[in-house]
Amino acid sequence: MASISSLGVGSGLDLSSILDSLTAAQKATLTPISNQQSSFTAKLSAYGTLKSALTTFQTANTALSKAELFSATSTTSSTTAFSATTAGNAIAGKYTISVTHLAQAQNPDHAHHQR
């Protein structure tokens, strides 16, 4: 392959310098476009991250709206579940505690509508 070792010989023009200037000018016009592309890429990545987080939130929110999540029951049986304290003038003796009302399940939808 032939190469030109001396650009512009005999023309009186400094073609090498002109070529360098044209190349630099062309690259300078591409710099703002490259910067803008980088900015758009970063924004697109941020939007993707936000979309993923919103999808995760929506999935969790949908799971919370299921009634069976709130219909769980739990019981505890313990001889130490009840305790009492007395003042200094309490009469010593054996006392019986009677449970007259048990806890009732609550409907979260009903509580929400009463506000």
Secondary structure by P-SEA (a helix, b strand, c coil): cccccccccccccaaaaaaaaaaaaaaaaaaaaaaaaaaaaaaaaaaaaaaaaaaaaaaaaaaaaccccccbbbbbbbcccbbbbbcccccbbbbbbbbcccbbbbcaaaaaaac
